[in-house]
Amino acid sequence: MGYTAARFGHVMFPENVYEPALKCAELLLDGVGKGWATRVYFSDNGSTAIEIALKMAFRKFCVDHETLLGFCEAKEEKEHIVVKVLALRGSYHGDTLGAMEAQAPSPYTGFLQQPWYTGRGLFLDPPTVFLSNGSWTLSLPQSFPQTASEECKTFTTRDEVFDKNRDASVLATIYSAYVSEQLQGYSGVTQSAHVGALIIEPVIHGAGGMHMVDPLFQRVLVTECRNRIIPVIFDEVFTGFWRLGVETTAELLGCKPDIACYAKLMTGGMVPLAVTLATDAVFDSFSGDSKLKALLHGHSYSAHAMGCATAAKAIEWFKDPETNHNITSQGGTLRELWDEELVQRISSHSAVQRVVVLGTLFALELQVDASNSGYASLYAKSLLEMLREDGIFMRPLGNVVYLMCGPCTSPEICKQLLTKLYKRLGEFNRE
């Protein structure tokens, strides 16, 4: 970083390139974007990366559906159309205006936070998976058909949840029919509006409450949108770069996006930087004779040298077994960081409703009455105060609390954290 600061300072990026940005882009395309992405668009933070992704997806949709939307090159004024997103309730995509429009109503989008919010999308309730009393359980929303509830089950291990053989199950067929029905119904009611992009947080809804979405359902969403030529955005701002035990959650889902966003762990949490990765097909949708057809989006510090150099170092550091001793011998995953016995005991604790554990993340939801749940709940306050005495600083999401270690944190440290948490849960439950 010292070399970068002295050598580059603030460098003009449009129509130029320099060493840190080029190296960072190459590492991204050979890492999280390998096998699908060919382009990297730099920005400042996760929310701006989402804004760029939405612009990319909507342009790609409009190009692909030119006949449908009545575009005519002879017209200077195009027909006015409305494009919206397909997204999941409980997802969170950032605090800038466009990103907020791409998420369902929540405490983050209320009038006190965003008076302009309207919610421009079709928002579906997702099936979730969690650990409770030692078993992984699938929970379906009430909006699902009755036949789906008959397929509800528990899983012996977490690996079963991600098993691609589930794609041939009855539940997969039910998911597909449900998503198709929702899309067709939405198109029938709002013929002037079109679902122009699918945007999801793969596997884990972070700020929305640390819910694990059934990966089978998200794969079905991707497939249904592919069938309708709707671009797919993966918001990996929170989940990317080993957060969930793999470099990209596309590996967990078993499918690829057209566009994906990364930030946070991309620089190891050291300095702000974000990227939006895209395919050649997305890039080509901005080609044309006029500059006005280009993606006219940029920031003063796009691809700033310090951020790119830091990201390049972090990307290499996290995946190198010499510097990250948690990388397995196969090289594609982190070893299990959270002690299995302690995880099972915490999931069976009377004060705990559910647990989600994956990669560097351990989250639990405290058992409360419905009136005391949700983001505004202060129920966890006394537990957090006790943990601070132990040197553990946890952020509450209402009655949900969570621990996040780094990709290089040793399992021994994680075990110490869980041991202290389990002890404090006992004291908390006696209050």
N, C-alpha and C positions, 0 to 999 in steps of 0.2 A: 504493500500500500504506500509505503514511503517513496519507493521508486516511481509509482504511478502518479502520486501527487506532484513530485518534482518534474517528471517528464511531460505530463500532459495538461494538468490543470483542467480548465473548462474548455473543451474542444468542440468546434462546430461539427455536428453529426450529419445533418441533411446533405446528401450527395457526397459524403466523405466516410471514411472508415479508418479506424486506428486499432492498434494491437489488442488492447484489452477487450474491446467490443467484438472484434473478430474471433478471438479465442473463446470468449464466452458463448457466442453464437454457435461455434463449431461443437463445443462441449454439449450444449443443449440439444442440438440436432442429432448428436451421437448418443445421447442419454435419454431424457424424458421424451424426446420427439422421434426417437429412432423407429424407423419403419413406416412413418406416416408424415411427419412434418418436414418442410423444406424451407420455411421462412420464419424469421424471428423479428418481432416488433417490440422495441423497448419502450417502457414507460416508468412511472415513478412508484406506484404502489398497486396493491391487488385490485382496488376499486377501479382505478383508471385502466388497468389491464382488461377488466370486464367490459368497461365502456367500449374499448377498442374491439373486443371480441364480438359484442353485439352489432357494431357497425359492420364488421366483416361478415357475420352470419346473415344479416338482413340484405346486404348487397348480393351475397352469393345466392340467397333465396330468390331475389328479384331477377337476377340474371337467368337462373335455372327455370323460372316460371314466367318468362317474358310473354309468352302467348296468353297464359292464364290471366296475367295482369294487364293485358291490352297495351303493352309498350309499343311504340312506333317510332322508329328513328327519325321519321319526317317531322314529328312533333317536337317543338321546343319545350312545351309544357307537358309533362307526363301526367297520366291519370293519377289522381290522388288515391293512394291505397294506405291501409293501416296494417302494419305487421306487429305481431305480438309474440310472446314466448310461450313455450310449454315448460313449466317448472314444477317443482314439488313444494308443498307446504312445509314450512320448517327450515327451508334452505335460506342461506344468507349470502349475498354477493357483493356487499360493500355499501358505503354511505354516500356515494355521489348520486346525483339525481337519476341518471339512466339505470344504474345498477339497482337502485331501490325500486324502480318501476318493474324490474324483472323478478321481483320476489313477492310472495303472498303477504297479505296484511299481517303485521306483527307489531310488537312493542317498538321496533326500530322504525316503522313506517307510519306511526300514528301522527295525528295532527300536530302534537307538540314537538315532534321531531322533523316532520316533513309535510308542511301544509299543502304542497303541490301533489302529493302522492295520489295516484289513481289505481295503480296495479294493472299493468298492461300485459295480461297473460291469462292462460288457462292453467290453473293451479290444482294439482292432484294431491290427494292424501296418500303418502307412501306406506307400504308395509315395512315394519321395522323388526330388527332382530336384537335380542339382548340376553345377557346371562342373569339368571335368577335361580337361587337355590341350587346352584351347581349345574344347571342345564341351560343350553342355548335355546331360546324360544322365539318362534315367529308370531308376530302380532299383526293382524290385518285390520284396517280401518273399517268402521261401520258402513262406509259408502260402498264397500265391495259386495258383489253378489253373494247370496247365501251359500251357493255351491263352493265358493272359495273357503268359507269357514270350515268346511268339512275337510279341507286339505291342510289346515293348520297343524303344525307338528313341532316337536322339539328335535334338536340335533344333538347327537352324542358329543361331537367336537365342533370347534369353530371351522375347521377345514371343510366340513360337510356343507356349511353355508355357502362356501365359494366353489363347490364342486360343479364343474361345467356340465356334468351329466344331468343336472337338474333342468337343463334346457329342454329335455324330452319329457318332462313331467306333466301331469295334468294341471298343476298349478301354473306352469308356464303358459299353457293354452288359455287358462282363465285370465291371467295377467294380460295376454295379448288381446283377447276379446274385450276386456275392460278398457284398455288404452285406446283401441280402435273405436270403440263406441263413444268414448269421451271426445276424441278428435272429430269424429263425424258429427256428433251432436253440436259441438262448438261451431263447426263450419256451417251447419244448417241454421243456427240461430244468428250468427254474425257473418253474413255473406260478404260484407264489406271489409271484414278483418280476416287476416290470414295468420296462422301460426308459422312464423318465419324462422324460428330457431328453437332447439331444445337446449336448455341450460341446466346442468346438474352439478352438485357437489358429489363426486363419486364416493360411495360407501358411507362416509360420515358427514352428517350435518353438524358443523362445528358450533357457531354462535347460536344456532337454533335449538341447542339443548343436548349436544353430543349424542345424537341418535344414529344408530347404524341402520342404514336403509338396506333392505334385502337386495343383494347384488343381482339376483335373478330378475327382479322387477326393473332395475336400471338397465340391464341388458335388453330386456324386452322393449323398454322405451326407445333405446337406441335403434333397435331393429325396426320398430314401427315407423320411426322418423326417417330412417334410411329408405324404407319402402315408399315414402311420400316425398322423397328428395328434400328433406328439411335438414339444414346443417345442424351439427351436434357440437355443443360447447361443453368441455369439462372445466369446471372451476376448481383447479387444484391449488389455489392460493394457500389454503390451510393444509390440505392433505398431501401435497406433493413433497418430493425430496425426502423420502424415508420416514415421514411422519407416521405412516401406517405400516412400516416395515418393509416397504419396497420403494424404489426410486420414483415410480409413477403408479397411481392407482389404476391406470389402464391395465396393468399386469394383474391386479386383483379381479377386475371386472371381466377381463378377457375380451375386450373390444376397444377400438380406437376412436378418437374424436376427429372432427375436421379442424377444430380450433381448441386450444387449451391455454389456461392462464396460470402463471406461477409467480410467487413472491416469497415472503417470509423466510423459510429455511434455505431458499436459493442462495442467499448471501450468509447463511449461518446466523441470521438475525443481527448481523453487525451494522449494516447500512441499508437504507431504503433502495430498492430496485425491483422492477417487475418486468415480465415479458408476456407476450401473447404469441403463441406458436400457431402456425397455420400450414395448410397444404398448398401445393402449387395451384390447385383448382380455385381455392379461395383467393390467392394472390392474383390469378389471371382475371378474376371478376372485376378487378379495379383497373385493368388495362384499357387503353383507349387513346385517341388522338389528342384529346383535351386534358389539360392538367386537372380540370374540375372533376374528372372521373377517378382521380387518384384518391387514396385515403388521406384526407387532409386533417391529420390529427398528430399533434406533437406536443412536447413539453420542454421547458427550458433545460431540464437536466436529463432528457432522454439519453440512455446509454452512457451516462457519465462514467468517466474512466475509473474512478475509485470503486463505484458499485460493480462494474464489470470485472475488474481485477479481483475484488473480494468474492464475487460469485464464482469465478473460474476456480479460485483456490478452494472454496467450500465444496463445489461439485466434485473436484478431484479428491479432496480429503475424505469426504463421506464414503466414497465407493472404493477406496484403496484399503485392503486388509492390513497394510503396514501402519496406517494411521487410524483406522477405525476397526478395532478388534471385535466389533459386533457383527461384521460382515461374515456370512457363512462361507463355507468352503466352495459352494456353488457360485457365490458372488452376487446373486440376485436378490437376496433377502437379508434382513437382520435376524440374528438369533432371538429367541424369546427373552424379553427383558424383565417381565413381571413374574414373580414367583407364583407358580400355578396353584400350590396349596393355599397360599394367602388369598389369592384371587377368589378361589372357591369359597373360602371361609367368609370373606367380605360379602360375596354375592348371596350368602345364606344368612347374613346378619339381619336381625329383626328391624333394624333402623333403615335398611337399604331396600329400595324397590327394584332397582335394576343396576347392572354393571355393563359397561362396554370397555373392552380391553383389546387393543390391536396396535402393534408396533410400539411407538413411543408414547401412546396415549392410554391412560387409565381414567375412566370417568364413572361416577356413580350418581344415581338419583336417590335422594332421601325419601323415605316413606312419609307422606303427609296427606292431610285431608285435601280434597280438591280445591277448597277455598284458599289454601295456603301454598298452592303450587304455581309454577310459572315464573317468568323472568323477574317479576316484581317482588317475589317472595323473599323475605329476610330470614327464613327459617334456619338457614345454614350458618348464620352469623356467629353463634356461640361456638360451633364446631371449628370454624375458621380461626377464631381467636385462640382456641386451645392449641391448634396446630402451629400458630405463629410462635407460641412459646417453645415449640420443638424445632423452630427454625424452618418450618415448612410454610410457604406462602402460596395459597391456592386462590384462584379466581372463581367466584360463584356465578353460575347462570341460574339465578333463583335458587331452587332447591336441588340443583345439579352442581356438583363440585368435581374438579378433575385435576389430575397430575399430568404433566408432560415433561418427559426427560428429553435429552438430546440424542441424536442417532449414535453418538459415541459414549453415552453414559453406561456405566457397567451395570450388569444385573444385580450386583451386590448393593449398589447405591439404591436401586429401585426397590430391592427387598427391604432395606432400612426404611424407606418412605412408607411402604405398605404396612410394615410392622407398627410404626407410629400411628398411622391412620387407623388401623384396626383397634389399637388400644384406645384411642380417643373416641372412636365410635361407641365403645362400651360406656365410657364416661358420659358422652353426649346423650345416650339412650336412657341414662338414669336421671337426667335432669328433670 
